[in-house]
Amino acid sequence: MRAVTISEPGGPEVLGWGEVPDPVCGPGEVLVDVVAAAVNRADLLQRRGNYPPPPGASAVLGLECSGVISEVGPGVSGWSVGDEVCALLSGGGYAERVAVPAAQLLPRPSGVELATAAALPEVVCTVWSNVFLLAGLRAGEVFLVHGGSSGIGTMAVQLAVRAGARVAVTAGSPAKLDFCRELGADILVNYRDEDFVERVRTATDGHGADVVLDIMGAKYLARNVDVLATGGRLVSIGMQGGTKAELDLGKLMRKRGSVHATALRSRPVEGRGGKAEIVAAVRHDVWPDVERGAVRPIVDRRLPMSRAGEAHALIEASDHIGKVLLLPDA
């Protein structure tokens, strides 16, 4: 089959489109003919050589895809050849075919076109597991998400609004902030010329944020603690701003706050907090609202997989809103 290849660790120019061995459908797995894959910032880290796949995972980039089941492995029930699905992956999405544990499959939501469904699994599972299952965001609380116009951000805003939270976002342009407003955010912070701590505390009469979803890591750690409300929960899921920072434990203790750092890709399939549990929760708690259009995937553009380098450059420049999709070349 053909897949996006990496000639050596480096910039977007190291990505190519060529022949690789076909995936093998093992016990408990299905083989999916890929219709589309979505680009995530973790893919950019892997391309640079900074985020290797977990043991046993495909070395091909791609953490989510949509497509059609073409083979069902031993021990799989509830899925059949021809089913239209989207899937949470540990790797392998930037290809014509991918092997997926059946427990990481979701049915294509009715009303969502099959290729567009590729924009859902990683972001919905990330937001649901971190903001709701871990941080326990509740109605009436204040929720701050950094990078509100990103794939993660646009999904986080929608799910938090659906839950009855008041939503604050940071983004880097008026157009991105306007888009977040359309999704339901009402505290809008341009991080290029505004201080999010001051803006959020002012907008909430000094209360702050009950839950913060952070993609920046070290760079924002101290200020994220500053913006927390009493009893607030900070969840860090990204390292765009580095990995090492000093944490003021005294301040965190006075606020009775908590800091969680989590990753989805490295989790096992089964077990408590595993991918199967998260996917099942998403299917039960979120998929009905996706199917009725209350929550929707936000797609910026679609490109052929042979232009994956262009897609990566677009993400690195933050010249997008929502997700960028890659479709196998005809």
DRENTORRO-406245 format. One line per 4 residues: number of its first residue (from 0); for each residue y, x, z of C-alpha. Coordinates in steps of 0.001 Angstrom, whole numbers, always signed. Layout:
<recs>
NUM = Y/X/Z ~ ...;
</recs>
This chain:
<recs>
0 = +0/+0/+0 ~ +3668/+986/-121 ~ +5831/+1507/+2920 ~ +9080/+3153/+4002;
4 = +8360/+6817/+4719 ~ +10216/+9513/+6700 ~ +10260/+12937/+5015 ~ +11514/+14641/+8181;
8 = +13594/+13641/+11210 ~ +17205/+13150/+10156 ~ +19787/+10788/+8719 ~ +19284/+7693/+6578;
12 = +18698/+9876/+3513 ~ +15235/+10944/+4818 ~ +13850/+7448/+4226 ~ +11782/+6898/+1095;
16 = +9464/+4260/-391 ~ +5959/+5406/-1226 ~ +2210/+5067/-867 ~ +581/+5181/+2577;
20 = -2931/+4244/+3780 ~ -3639/+540/+4179 ~ -3755/-769/+7760 ~ -7135/-1751/+9185;
24 = -7611/-5143/+10827 ~ -9383/-4493/+14143 ~ -10838/-6779/+16799 ~ -8262/-9214/+18121;
28 = -5929/-8499/+15205 ~ -4813/-10130/+11989 ~ -3526/-8553/+8800 ~ -153/-9873/+7621;
32 = +1202/-9555/+4085 ~ +4828/-8787/+4881 ~ +7558/-10958/+3370 ~ +10399/-9370/+5372;
36 = +11029/-6964/+8240 ~ +14145/-6675/+10389 ~ +16010/-3470/+11241 ~ +16493/-2583/+14923;
40 = +18404/+303/+16489 ~ +15109/+1602/+17872 ~ +14131/+2263/+14238 ~ +17152/+4531/+13888;
44 = +16104/+6502/+16970 ~ +12573/+6897/+15603 ~ +13921/+8073/+12239 ~ +15859/+10812/+14050;
48 = +12717/+11896/+15906 ~ +13878/+10577/+19289 ~ +11638/+7531/+19779 ~ +7982/+8123/+18870;
52 = +5682/+5096/+18596 ~ +3386/+4314/+21528 ~ -169/+5718/+21371 ~ -2210/+3875/+18787;
56 = +773/+2215/+17096 ~ +1627/+2632/+13422 ~ +3965/+5525/+12643 ~ +5670/+3324/+10039;
60 = +9031/+1947/+11190 ~ +9547/-1725/+11994 ~ +9287/-3744/+15224 ~ +9281/-7276/+13778;
64 = +8300/-8965/+10551 ~ +7365/-12231/+8921 ~ +4695/-12946/+6373 ~ +1372/-14591/+5572;
68 = -1963/-13876/+7284 ~ -4357/-12348/+4750 ~ -7225/-11340/+7075 ~ -8425/-12400/+10520;
72 = -10281/-9870/+12648 ~ -13218/-10387/+15007 ~ -12462/-12311/+18175 ~ -9361/-14076/+16856;
76 = -9046/-17832/+17228 ~ -6202/-20231/+16500 ~ -5041/-18409/+13371 ~ -6273/-18645/+9778;
80 = -5781/-16901/+6448 ~ -2704/-18402/+4782 ~ -793/-19143/+7995 ~ +2913/-18338/+7787;
84 = +3933/-16300/+10830 ~ +6408/-13900/+12332 ~ +5314/-11097/+14622 ~ +6420/-8768/+17380;
88 = +5244/-5259/+16473 ~ +4892/-1829/+18054 ~ +5454/-390/+14574 ~ +4496/-888/+10928;
92 = +6885/-3595/+9748 ~ +8584/-1632/+6946 ~ +5532/-2015/+4693 ~ +3698/-4374/+2391;
96 = +1036/-5108/+5054 ~ +705/-4663/+8791 ~ -2046/-5154/+11387 ~ -873/-7209/+14370;
100 = -2541/-8207/+17659 ~ -2990/-11958/+17354 ~ -1335/-12445/+20749 ~ +1924/-11115/+19275;
104 = +2128/-13754/+16537 ~ +4448/-16725/+16425 ~ +4243/-19531/+13851 ~ +7078/-19721/+11365;
108 = +9434/-22252/+12911 ~ +9767/-25402/+10853 ~ +13164/-25446/+9201 ~ +13392/-21629/+9086;
112 = +12672/-19956/+5752 ~ +9812/-17442/+5989 ~ +11807/-14268/+5277 ~ +14565/-15333/+7685;
116 = +11956/-15737/+10445 ~ +11637/-11928/+10500 ~ +14971/-11878/+12356 ~ +13499/-13686/+15376;
120 = +10577/-12046/+17226 ~ +12097/-8849/+18631 ~ +15451/-10331/+19603 ~ +14103/-13546/+21114;
124 = +11387/-11728/+23070 ~ +13876/-9095/+24258 ~ +16485/-11608/+25396 ~ +14060/-14084/+26940;
128 = +12084/-11447/+28866 ~ +15147/-9626/+30184 ~ +17877/-12221/+30662 ~ +15717/-15117/+31815;
132 = +12284/-13941/+33015 ~ +13624/-10789/+34711 ~ +17287/-11426/+35582 ~ +16850/-15180/+36053;
136 = +20102/-16337/+34456 ~ +20916/-19861/+35638 ~ +23264/-22657/+34659 ~ +26796/-22105/+35925;
140 = +26463/-18317/+36139 ~ +28574/-15815/+34197 ~ +26676/-13772/+31609 ~ +28074/-10629/+29931;
144 = +26394/-9174/+26857 ~ +27584/-5967/+25246 ~ +27468/-5854/+21456 ~ +27760/-9619/+21243;
148 = +27745/-9657/+17427 ~ +24519/-7647/+17090 ~ +21105/-9159/+16525 ~ +20361/-9035/+20251;
152 = +23873/-10174/+21107 ~ +23992/-13205/+18823 ~ +20646/-14413/+20192 ~ +21671/-13713/+23801;
156 = +24871/-15726/+23398 ~ +23005/-18715/+21990 ~ +20277/-18733/+24624 ~ +22745/-18262/+27486;
160 = +24953/-21104/+26234 ~ +21854/-23280/+25878 ~ +21025/-22492/+29523 ~ +24472/-23620/+30694;
164 = +25908/-20185/+31492 ~ +29466/-19078/+30832 ~ +29282/-16254/+28287 ~ +31366/-13092/+27945;
168 = +30903/-10624/+25092 ~ +32180/-7249/+23994 ~ +32527/-6438/+20293 ~ +34579/-4092/+18145;
172 = +36644/-6338/+15867 ~ +38458/-9694/+15858 ~ +36060/-10996/+13197 ~ +33034/-10190/+15354;
176 = +34637/-11785/+18391 ~ +35490/-14893/+16377 ~ +31842/-15176/+15361 ~ +30768/-14906/+18995;
180 = +33247/-17669/+19855 ~ +31642/-19890/+17223 ~ +28273/-19326/+18935 ~ +29724/-20433/+22270;
184 = +31108/-17319/+24009 ~ +34480/-17928/+25674 ~ +35377/-14553/+27256 ~ +35980/-12239/+24310;
188 = +36617/-8520/+24838 ~ +37483/-6037/+22096 ~ +36007/-2869/+23580 ~ +38220/-687/+21373;
192 = +41416/-1571/+23224 ~ +40469/-3706/+26267 ~ +38726/-2994/+29566 ~ +35802/-5391/+29926;
196 = +35742/-5087/+33723 ~ +39349/-6208/+34044 ~ +39027/-8963/+31434 ~ +35847/-10473/+32878;
200 = +37065/-10348/+36481 ~ +40407/-11894/+35491 ~ +38752/-14647/+33444 ~ +36417/-15513/+36333;
204 = +39052/-15400/+39121 ~ +37583/-12183/+40482 ~ +33963/-13377/+40499 ~ +32613/-11019/+37820;
208 = +29348/-11267/+35891 ~ +26165/-12557/+37491 ~ +24012/-11030/+34747 ~ +24869/-8161/+32389;
212 = +22740/-7265/+29351 ~ +23607/-3701/+28357 ~ +22735/-1684/+25253 ~ +24880/+1368/+26032;
216 = +23075/+2923/+28986 ~ +24701/+5865/+30745 ~ +28172/+5453/+29233 ~ +28624/+1970/+30703;
220 = +26576/+2255/+33901 ~ +29428/+2705/+36401 ~ +31628/+13/+34843 ~ +28714/-2394/+34565;
224 = +28235/-2065/+38326 ~ +31983/-2627/+38752 ~ +31844/-5894/+36811 ~ +28845/-7299/+38696;
228 = +29378/-10287/+40942 ~ +27885/-10342/+44418 ~ +24151/-10668/+43879 ~ +24578/-9664/+40230;
232 = +21809/-8292/+38027 ~ +22313/-5543/+35436 ~ +19618/-5138/+32786 ~ +19825/-2030/+30610;
236 = +17830/-2147/+27369 ~ +19521/+553/+25270 ~ +20597/+4170/+25263 ~ +23360/+4250/+22650;
240 = +25700/+5778/+25239 ~ +23256/+8311/+26653 ~ +20492/+8401/+29249 ~ +21927/+10184/+32313;
244 = +24688/+8915/+34598 ~ +25558/+8790/+38276 ~ +24947/+5519/+40095 ~ +27120/+4555/+43084;
248 = +24437/+3143/+45375 ~ +26973/+2267/+48053 ~ +28883/-2/+45692 ~ +25655/-1547/+44410;
252 = +24452/-2225/+47965 ~ +27747/-3790/+49012 ~ +27399/-6170/+46079 ~ +23714/-6765/+46855;
256 = +23212/-6065/+43188 ~ +20239/-4822/+41203 ~ +19788/-2578/+38171 ~ +16806/-2905/+35836;
260 = +15981/-615/+32921 ~ +13331/-1977/+30578 ~ +11724/-1462/+27177 ~ +9650/-3931/+25176;
264 = +7912/-1684/+22643 ~ +5877/+342/+25148 ~ +4503/-2647/+27055 ~ +780/-3358/+26768;
268 = -391/-6418/+24903 ~ -2154/-8016/+27857 ~ -1445/-8123/+31590 ~ +1498/-9196/+33676;
272 = +4741/-8629/+31805 ~ +2798/-7719/+28658 ~ +3720/-8734/+25144 ~ +1198/-11578/+25023;
276 = +2753/-13168/+28104 ~ +6279/-12808/+26716 ~ +5350/-14184/+23289 ~ +3593/-17162/+24891;
280 = +6678/-17896/+27015 ~ +8938/-17676/+23963 ~ +6708/-20031/+22009 ~ +6740/-22552/+24852;
284 = +10354/-22276/+26031 ~ +12412/-21211/+22999 ~ +10561/-22120/+19800 ~ +11192/-25893/+20109;
288 = +14943/-25267/+20088 ~ +14621/-22899/+17129 ~ +12697/-25585/+15257 ~ +15367/-28227/+15891;
292 = +18173/-25818/+14935 ~ +19768/-25488/+18377 ~ +19046/-21746/+18282 ~ +19132/-19955/+14947;
296 = +18540/-16492/+13525 ~ +21722/-14767/+12353 ~ +21171/-12686/+9202 ~ +23900/-10456/+7796;
300 = +22149/-9454/+4561 ~ +18835/-8642/+2879 ~ +17942/-5425/+1089 ~ +14791/-4145/-638;
304 = +12734/-1714/+1444 ~ +13426/+1055/-1061 ~ +17038/+857/+201 ~ +16097/+1169/+3865;
308 = +18406/+4194/+4146 ~ +21338/+1999/+3172 ~ +20336/-542/+5810 ~ +20171/+2167/+8486;
312 = +23598/+3498/+7512 ~ +24994/-25/+7773 ~ +23591/-455/+11290 ~ +24841/+2964/+12388;
316 = +28341/+2091/+11210 ~ +28127/-1313/+12961 ~ +29242/-2953/+9717 ~ +27136/-6052/+10278;
320 = +26855/-9260/+12296 ~ +23369/-10298/+13356 ~ +20297/-8857/+11645 ~ +19690/-6854/+8475;
324 = +16421/-7690/+6720 ~ +14258/-5537/+4460 ~ +12013/-7110/+1809 ~ +9161/-5263/+71;
328 = +10119/-4251/-3459 ~ +8583/-6362/-6188;
</recs>
